[in-house]
Structure formats: structure tokens, C-alpha cells
Amino acid sequence: MKIAIFFLLAAVAFARPTPEEYEEQVSVELLHHNVVHPDEEGAHSVDFAADNGISFQLSGSEGEDGGANMVGSYTYIVEGEAVPLTFVANEYGFQPQSSLLPVAPAFPHEIPEWVLEQIAFAEQERAAQAYEEES
């Protein structure tokens, strides 16, 4: 639930109006708001939308070792445009997807020579350490 509140606050922070927009926009109406508190199995959800285009949806359940598994999405406003973002949060961390996020270069790409040298050096160190442990 703490993570849901964090995402809610993040969505609100990202959607804050510029000073010019703030003068024009006096209030925001909440279109709907639904919170399902954790049940006996730990399932929970949050869903809200405002008339300015901001929305947030999250559903999840308790994971192993006290963690949580969640999926969701939110839409916030950037320079007057709605920007959607979807995410999964689980034992592998927060994994967002959005058209505004940078994309890593396609692999395979050429590995720099200095990297290959470091890999070879590390392998030599491991071999030397294994030899010393055997002796």
C-alpha cells in the first residue's frame, strides 16, 4: 500500500501545472476513486481519475518474503499532453514502459577493447586464486 501511495504522489508531482497553467486551473474534480484494501491473501487495488487527464490504476498482491507483486498504469500531463506509463513491480524491481523513456541500444554491439582486457584480467585473477586455493 505504501508503494501505491508513492506512485500516487509521483503522478501528482509530475502533473503539477506550470505557473501559467496554475492561474488558469483553479480546481480539479475527482471523477472516480476506488481503493480495495488488502484481503486475507494480500490482494489490493487502487484506481482513480481526475478531470484534468490524470489517472492511476494499480493492482497487486503480497509476494514472497514480504514483498509485493504489482501491475499498473498512470497517465500524467506533460506540456498539455497526456503521457501514459505502464509498469510491473515485483522481485525484479520497478519496470516501467512508456514512449517517453529512453531505449537502450540494440545488442549485440561492439564491445570496446578495454572491456575485453578487463574481462581477460578478471579471468586470470580467478584462475590464480583457484590455483592458490588448491596448493
MDTraj code that builds the backbone (N, CA, C; nanometers):
import mdtraj as md
import numpy as np

residues = "MET LYS ILE ALA ILE PHE PHE LEU LEU ALA ALA VAL ALA PHE ALA ARG PRO THR PRO GLU GLU TYR GLU GLU GLN VAL SER VAL GLU LEU LEU HIS HIS ASN VAL VAL HIS PRO ASP GLU GLU GLY ALA HIS SER VAL ASP PHE ALA ALA ASP ASN GLY ILE SER PHE GLN LEU SER GLY SER GLU GLY GLU ASP GLY GLY ALA ASN MET VAL GLY SER TYR THR TYR ILE VAL GLU GLY GLU ALA VAL PRO LEU THR PHE VAL ALA ASN GLU TYR GLY PHE GLN PRO GLN SER SER LEU LEU PRO VAL ALA PRO ALA PHE PRO HIS GLU ILE PRO GLU TRP VAL LEU GLU GLN ILE ALA PHE ALA GLU GLN GLU ARG ALA ALA GLN ALA TYR GLU GLU GLU SER".split()
xyz = np.array([
    [0.0817, -0.1183, 0.0000],
    [0.0000, 0.0000, 0.0000],
    [0.0869, 0.1258, 0.0000],
    [0.2046, 0.1181, 0.0666],
    [0.2939, 0.2326, 0.0698],
    [0.3427, 0.2661, -0.0706],
    [0.3653, 0.1622, -0.1507],
    [0.4117, 0.1853, -0.2876],
    [0.3012, 0.2524, -0.3692],
    [0.1771, 0.2119, -0.3472],
    [0.0657, 0.2734, -0.4188],
    [0.0575, 0.4221, -0.3859],
    [0.0759, 0.4549, -0.2596],
    [0.0728, 0.5959, -0.2191],
    [0.1894, 0.6708, -0.2833],
    [0.3080, 0.6071, -0.2891],
    [0.4234, 0.6685, -0.3541],
    [0.3923, 0.7010, -0.5002],
    [0.3346, 0.6028, -0.5733],
    [0.3028, 0.6260, -0.7145],
    [0.1977, 0.7351, -0.7300],
    [0.1035, 0.7377, -0.6396],
    [0.0017, 0.8417, -0.6429],
    [0.0657, 0.9798, -0.6267],
    [0.1546, 0.9925, -0.5299],
    [0.2216, 1.1207, -0.5094],
    [0.3119, 1.1560, -0.6271],
    [0.3790, 1.0552, -0.6852],
    [0.4647, 1.0810, -0.8013],
    [0.3816, 1.1303, -0.9192],
    [0.2657, 1.0669, -0.9418],
    [0.1801, 1.1088, -1.0526],
    [0.1328, 1.2525, -1.0329],
    [0.0967, 1.2861, -0.9112],
    [0.0517, 1.4222, -0.8824],
    [0.1665, 1.5208, -0.9020],
    [0.2870, 1.4841, -0.8567],
    [0.4013, 1.5744, -0.8704],
    [0.4357, 1.5990, -1.0165],
    [0.4341, 1.4934, -1.0981],
    [0.4661, 1.5090, -1.2392],
    [0.3594, 1.5897, -1.3130],
    [0.2389, 1.5861, -1.2644],
    [0.1300, 1.6519, -1.3345],
    [0.1041, 1.7940, -1.2859],
    [0.1884, 1.8428, -1.1958],
    [0.1648, 1.9772, -1.1436],
    [0.1704, 2.0789, -1.2579],
    [0.0833, 2.1760, -1.2532],
    [0.0794, 2.2741, -1.3616],
    [0.1955, 2.3731, -1.3535],
    [0.2272, 2.4321, -1.4670],
    [0.3250, 2.5407, -1.4693],
    [0.2578, 2.6624, -1.4068],
    [0.3351, 2.7648, -1.3699],
    [0.2732, 2.8833, -1.3089],
    [0.1628, 2.9436, -1.3966],
    [0.1825, 2.9433, -1.5291],
    [0.0791, 2.9990, -1.6178],
    [-0.0466, 2.9127, -1.6140],
    [-0.0292, 2.7808, -1.6157],
    [-0.1443, 2.6905, -1.6117],
    [-0.2142, 2.6983, -1.4768],
    [-0.1373, 2.7196, -1.3705],
    [-0.1955, 2.7241, -1.2373],
    [-0.2939, 2.8393, -1.2243],
    [-0.2608, 2.9524, -1.2854],
    [-0.3516, 3.0662, -1.2797],
    [-0.4826, 3.0359, -1.3498],
    [-0.4743, 2.9561, -1.4582],
    [-0.5949, 2.9214, -1.5331],
    [-0.6730, 2.8099, -1.4643],
    [-0.6039, 2.7155, -1.4026],
    [-0.6663, 2.5962, -1.3468],
    [-0.6825, 2.6133, -1.1964],
    [-0.8048, 2.6334, -1.1527],
    [-0.8293, 2.6601, -1.0124],
    [-0.8530, 2.5316, -0.9346],
    [-0.9314, 2.4395, -0.9885],
    [-0.9613, 2.3161, -0.9164],
    [-0.9681, 2.1985, -1.0133],
    [-0.9507, 2.0798, -0.9569],
    [-0.9580, 1.9558, -1.0327],
    [-1.0636, 1.8693, -0.9680],
    [-1.1524, 1.8175, -1.0494],
    [-1.2582, 1.7315, -0.9977],
    [-1.2152, 1.5863, -1.0073],
    [-1.2346, 1.5134, -0.9001],
    [-1.2063, 1.3709, -0.8975],
    [-1.3236, 1.2985, -0.9621],
    [-1.2969, 1.2304, -1.0744],
    [-1.4033, 1.1620, -1.1469],
    [-1.4433, 1.0314, -1.0796],
    [-1.3444, 0.9543, -1.0379],
    [-1.3732, 0.8349, -0.9589],
    [-1.2520, 0.7982, -0.8752],
    [-1.2809, 0.7280, -0.7673],
    [-1.1762, 0.6879, -0.6737],
    [-1.2212, 0.5580, -0.6082],
    [-1.1393, 0.4536, -0.6201],
    [-1.1751, 0.3246, -0.5644],
    [-1.0508, 0.2616, -0.5032],
    [-1.0593, 0.2254, -0.3770],
    [-0.9487, 0.1600, -0.3075],
    [-1.0004, 0.0297, -0.2500],
    [-0.9313, -0.0793, -0.2823],
    [-0.9636, -0.2089, -0.2225],
    [-0.8464, -0.2441, -0.1318],
    [-0.8724, -0.2449, -0.0027],
    [-0.7683, -0.2733, 0.0952],
    [-0.7293, -0.4200, 0.0890],
    [-0.6083, -0.4532, 0.1322],
    [-0.5622, -0.5922, 0.1236],
    [-0.6583, -0.6896, 0.1913],
    [-0.6895, -0.7973, 0.1200],
    [-0.7726, -0.9022, 0.1777],
    [-0.6833, -1.0029, 0.2497],
    [-0.7400, -1.1148, 0.2900],
    [-0.6625, -1.2135, 0.3654],
    [-0.5468, -1.2721, 0.2853],
    [-0.5530, -1.2656, 0.1537],
    [-0.4442, -1.3153, 0.0691],
    [-0.3484, -1.2032, 0.0269],
    [-0.3766, -1.0804, 0.0686],
    [-0.2880, -0.9684, 0.0391],
    [-0.3195, -0.8962, -0.0906],
    [-0.4278, -0.9330, -0.1591],
    [-0.4633, -0.8651, -0.2843],
    [-0.5190, -0.7257, -0.2529],
    [-0.4800, -0.6280, -0.3343],
    [-0.5252, -0.4903, -0.3146],
    [-0.5275, -0.4188, -0.4491],
    [-0.5984, -0.3061, -0.4533],
    [-0.6007, -0.2267, -0.5757],
    [-0.6370, -0.0823, -0.5441],
    [-0.5961, 0.0061, -0.6357],
    [-0.6260, 0.1491, -0.6270],
    [-0.6582, 0.1949, -0.7679],
    [-0.7592, 0.2777, -0.7808],
    [-0.7980, 0.3299, -0.9117],
    [-0.8579, 0.4680, -0.8914],
    [-0.8037, 0.5674, -0.9624],
    [-0.8646, 0.7000, -0.9578],
    [-0.8405, 0.7721, -1.0885],
    [-0.9233, 0.8694, -1.1142],
    [-0.9083, 0.9544, -1.2323],
    [-0.9608, 1.0930, -1.1976],
    [-0.8971, 1.1934, -1.2574],
    [-0.9375, 1.3321, -1.2370],
    [-0.9763, 1.3924, -1.3713],
    [-1.0510, 1.5003, -1.3684],
    [-1.0992, 1.5611, -1.4927],
    [-0.9893, 1.6320, -1.5716],
    [-0.8696, 1.6445, -1.5164],
    [-0.7591, 1.7081, -1.5897],
    [-0.6758, 1.6074, -1.6696],
    [-0.7178, 1.4813, -1.6732],
    [-0.6480, 1.3804, -1.7518],
    [-0.5563, 1.2905, -1.6722],
    [-0.5359, 1.3190, -1.5460],
    [-0.4506, 1.2357, -1.4624],
    [-0.5300, 1.1136, -1.4173],
    [-0.4672, 0.9974, -1.4287],
    [-0.5300, 0.8755, -1.3794],
    [-0.4229, 0.7825, -1.3254],
    [-0.4668, 0.6888, -1.2418],
    [-0.3749, 0.5946, -1.1793],
    [-0.4505, 0.4665, -1.1494],
    [-0.3933, 0.3539, -1.1904],
    [-0.4505, 0.2232, -1.1602],
    [-0.3383, 0.1328, -1.1118],
    [-0.3665, 0.0552, -1.0082],
    [-0.2686, -0.0374, -0.9550],
    [-0.3427, -0.1546, -0.8941],
    [-0.2938, -0.2744, -0.9202],
    [-0.3452, -0.3917, -0.8508],
    [-0.2267, -0.4795, -0.8165],
    [-0.2359, -0.5464, -0.7046],
    [-0.1238, -0.6279, -0.6629],
    [-0.1597, -0.7240, -0.5541],
    [-0.0597, -0.7979, -0.5146],
    [-0.0755, -0.8944, -0.4074],
    [0.0568, -0.9088, -0.3357],
    [0.0500, -0.9676, -0.2169],
    [0.1723, -0.9903, -0.1425],
    [0.2575, -1.0925, -0.2149],
    [0.3865, -1.0652, -0.2203],
    [0.4796, -1.1586, -0.2807],
    [0.5490, -1.2397, -0.1731],
    [0.6500, -1.3098, -0.2129],
    [0.7275, -1.3887, -0.1187],
    [0.8149, -1.2970, -0.0347],
    [0.8460, -1.3399, 0.0858],
    [0.9352, -1.2684, 0.1763],
    [0.8886, -1.1266, 0.2067],
    [0.7574, -1.1053, 0.2110],
    [0.7044, -0.9756, 0.2487],
    [0.7018, -0.8715, 0.1385],
    [0.7464, -0.9050, 0.0184],
    [0.7430, -0.8112, -0.0934],
    [0.6033, -0.8035, -0.1523],
    [0.5927, -0.7404, -0.2655],
    [0.4642, -0.7282, -0.3325],
    [0.4840, -0.7426, -0.4824],
    [0.3845, -0.7951, -0.5489],
    [0.3809, -0.8043, -0.6945],
    [0.2686, -0.7129, -0.7404],
    [0.3027, -0.6157, -0.8256],
    [0.2024, -0.5196, -0.8687],
    [0.2126, -0.4917, -1.0175],
    [0.1000, -0.4588, -1.0754],
    [0.0938, -0.4095, -1.2127],
    [0.0058, -0.2861, -1.2097],
    [0.0321, -0.1953, -1.3003],
    [-0.0499, -0.0764, -1.3021],
    [-0.0135, 0.0175, -1.4137],
    [-0.0778, 0.1301, -1.4120],
    [-0.0505, 0.2334, -1.5111],
    [-0.0919, 0.3673, -1.4532],
    [-0.0335, 0.4705, -1.5065],
    [-0.0804, 0.6041, -1.4737],
    [-0.0595, 0.6936, -1.5933],
    [-0.1376, 0.7978, -1.5964],
    [-0.1296, 0.8977, -1.7023],
    [-0.1110, 1.0322, -1.6344],
    [-0.0122, 1.1046, -1.6795],
    [0.0119, 1.2378, -1.6265],
    [0.0267, 1.3338, -1.7439],
    [0.0255, 1.4606, -1.7149],
    [0.0248, 1.5633, -1.8183],
    [0.1624, 1.6290, -1.8273],
    [0.2186, 1.6324, -1.9488],
    [0.3456, 1.6992, -1.9748],
    [0.3227, 1.7978, -2.0880],
    [0.3400, 1.9251, -2.0578],
    [0.3206, 2.0315, -2.1556],
    [0.1867, 2.0183, -2.2285],
    [0.0835, 1.9897, -2.1521],
    [-0.0511, 1.9804, -2.2074],
    [-0.0871, 1.8483, -2.2725],
    [0.0050, 1.7547, -2.2794],
    [-0.0226, 1.6244, -2.3404],
    [-0.0266, 1.5153, -2.2357],
    [-0.1224, 1.4238, -2.2513],
    [-0.1323, 1.3095, -2.1609],
    [-0.0233, 1.2084, -2.1961],
    [0.0510, 1.1653, -2.0956],
    [0.1589, 1.0690, -2.1145],
    [0.1257, 0.9437, -2.0354],
    [0.1007, 0.8319, -2.1045],
    [0.0722, 0.7083, -2.0316],
    [0.2011, 0.6348, -1.9954],
    [0.1981, 0.5667, -1.8823],
    [0.3087, 0.4834, -1.8393],
    [0.2498, 0.3586, -1.7753],
    [0.2957, 0.2412, -1.8159],
    [0.2549, 0.1162, -1.7536],
    [0.3748, 0.0605, -1.6789],
    [0.3484, -0.0239, -1.5804],
    [0.4592, -0.0775, -1.5030],
    [0.4249, -0.2129, -1.4410],
    [0.5303, -0.2842, -1.4091],
    [0.5250, -0.4055, -1.3294],
    [0.6255, -0.3835, -1.2176],
    [0.5892, -0.4188, -1.0964],
    [0.6813, -0.4100, -0.9832],
    [0.6760, -0.5439, -0.9109],
    [0.7910, -0.6110, -0.9045],
    [0.7968, -0.7422, -0.8411],
    [0.9370, -0.7661, -0.7871],
    [0.9744, -0.8909, -0.7707],
    [1.1067, -0.9215, -0.7160],
    [1.2199, -0.8719, -0.8049],
    [1.1897, -0.8368, -0.9299],
    [1.2910, -0.7847, -1.0225],
    [1.2934, -0.6318, -1.0247],
    [1.2146, -0.5684, -0.9377],
    [1.2148, -0.4234, -0.9284],
    [1.1021, -0.3582, -1.0066],
    [1.1088, -0.2274, -1.0150],
    [1.0104, -0.1465, -1.0865],
    [1.0481, -0.1448, -1.2338],
    [0.9565, -0.1880, -1.3207],
    [0.9838, -0.1999, -1.4632],
    [0.8814, -0.1179, -1.5421],
    [0.9109, 0.0100, -1.5666],
    [0.8167, 0.0967, -1.6385],
    [0.8278, 0.0816, -1.7895],
    [0.7199, 0.1140, -1.8585],
    [0.7188, 0.1191, -2.0043],
    [0.6423, 0.2439, -2.0462],
    [0.7079, 0.3264, -2.1292],
    [0.6449, 0.4479, -2.1784],
    [0.7166, 0.4930, -2.3042],
    [0.6457, 0.5602, -2.3904],
    [0.7066, 0.6124, -2.5127],
    [0.8082, 0.7226, -2.4824],
    [0.8020, 0.7826, -2.3642],
    [0.8960, 0.8887, -2.3280],
    [1.0255, 0.8375, -2.2660],
    [1.0314, 0.7098, -2.2309],
    [1.1524, 0.6557, -2.1692],
    [1.2572, 0.6261, -2.2757],
    [1.3837, 0.6479, -2.2440],
    [1.4899, 0.6183, -2.3407],
    [1.4998, 0.4682, -2.3661],
    [1.5472, 0.4337, -2.4838],
    [1.5606, 0.2936, -2.5221],
    [1.7098, 0.2622, -2.5334],
    [1.7496, 0.1505, -2.4747],
    [1.8899, 0.1099, -2.4809],
    [1.9263, 0.0719, -2.6241],
    [2.0522, 0.0867, -2.6614],
    [2.0925, 0.0483, -2.7959],
    [2.0736, -0.1016, -2.8177],
    [2.0494, -0.1372, -2.9420],
    [2.0285, -0.2782, -2.9750],
    [2.1573, -0.3557, -2.9502],
    [2.1430, -0.4758, -2.9005],
    [2.2582, -0.5625, -2.8771],
    [2.2500, -0.6760, -2.9772],
    [2.3490, -0.7313, -3.0316],
    [2.4871, -0.7115, -2.9901],
    [2.5486, -0.5900, -3.0581],
    [2.6292, -0.5226, -2.9839],
    [2.7085, -0.4129, -3.0381],
    [2.8544, -0.4431, -3.0063],
    [2.9423, -0.3730, -3.0688],
    [3.0843, -0.3991, -3.0492],
    [3.1258, -0.3678, -2.9055],
    [3.1971, -0.4611, -2.8443],
    [3.2465, -0.4412, -2.7080],
    [3.3829, -0.3740, -2.7174],
    [3.4015, -0.2630, -2.6459],
    [3.5294, -0.1924, -2.6523],
    [3.6459, -0.2821, -2.6067],
    [3.7605, -0.2562, -2.6624],
    [3.8794, -0.3375, -2.6322],
    [3.9148, -0.3341, -2.4842],
    [3.9041, -0.2170, -2.4212],
    [3.9394, -0.2077, -2.2794],
    [3.8487, -0.2948, -2.1931],
    [3.7242, -0.3137, -2.2355],
    [3.6333, -0.4017, -2.1615],
    [3.6792, -0.5462, -2.1751],
    [3.7160, -0.5857, -2.2968],
    [3.7654, -0.7221, -2.3187],
    [3.8925, -0.7473, -2.2376],
    [3.9785, -0.6465, -2.2290],
    [4.1011, -0.6606, -2.1494],
    [4.0683, -0.6799, -2.0013],
    [3.9706, -0.6059, -1.9514],
    [3.9308, -0.6199, -1.8115],
    [3.8707, -0.7578, -1.7844],
    [3.7928, -0.8082, -1.8778],
    [3.7346, -0.9423, -1.8627],
    [3.8453, -1.0471, -1.8592],
    [3.9431, -1.0357, -1.9474],
    [4.0547, -1.1300, -1.9502],
    [4.1362, -1.1202, -1.8203],
    [4.1595, -0.9993, -1.7717],
    [4.2338, -0.9807, -1.6477],
    [4.1597, -1.0454, -1.5301],
    [4.0287, -1.0247, -1.5233],
    [3.9496, -1.0834, -1.4152],
    [3.9560, -1.2358, -1.4212],
    [3.9531, -1.2934, -1.5387],
    [3.9628, -1.4386, -1.5530],
    [4.0993, -1.4891, -1.5067],
    [4.2043, -1.4158, -1.5379],
    [4.3382, -1.4538, -1.4910],
    [4.3450, -1.4486, -1.3381],
    [4.2866, -1.3472, -1.2790],
    [4.2847, -1.3355, -1.1333],
    [4.2090, -1.4518, -1.0692],
    [4.0954, -1.4892, -1.1271],
    [4.0177, -1.6021, -1.0752],
    [4.0972, -1.7318, -1.0852],
    [4.1644, -1.7519, -1.1980],
    [4.2444, -1.8730, -1.2168],
    [4.3591, -1.8776, -1.1175],
    [4.4260, -1.7649, -1.0945],
    [4.5360, -1.7600, -0.9988],
    [4.4865, -1.7883, -0.8574],
    [4.3718, -1.7336, -0.8220],
    [4.3152, -1.7560, -0.6890],
    [4.2766, -1.9025, -0.6716],
    [4.2187, -1.9630, -0.7736],
    [4.1817, -2.1051, -0.7662],
    [4.3061, -2.1915, -0.7525],
    [4.4151, -2.1564, -0.8228],
    [4.5400, -2.2318, -0.8146],
    [4.5989, -2.2233, -0.6726],
    [4.5937, -2.1021, -0.6118],
    [4.6456, -2.0831, -0.4771],
    [4.5638, -2.1623, -0.3751],
    [4.4327, -2.1694, -0.3953],
    [4.3467, -2.2437, -0.3022],
    [4.3737, -2.3936, -0.3107],
    [4.4104, -2.4430, -0.4305],
    [4.4399, -2.5849, -0.4488],
    [4.5741, -2.6223, -0.3885],
    [4.6667, -2.5270, -0.3854],
    [4.8027, -2.5547, -0.3362],
    [4.8103, -2.5648, -0.1875],
])
top = md.Topology()
chain = top.add_chain()
for i, resn in enumerate(residues, 1):
    res = top.add_residue(resn, chain, resSeq=i)
    for name in ("N", "CA", "C"):
        top.add_atom(name, md.element.get_by_symbol(name[0]), res)
traj = md.Trajectory(xyz[None], top)
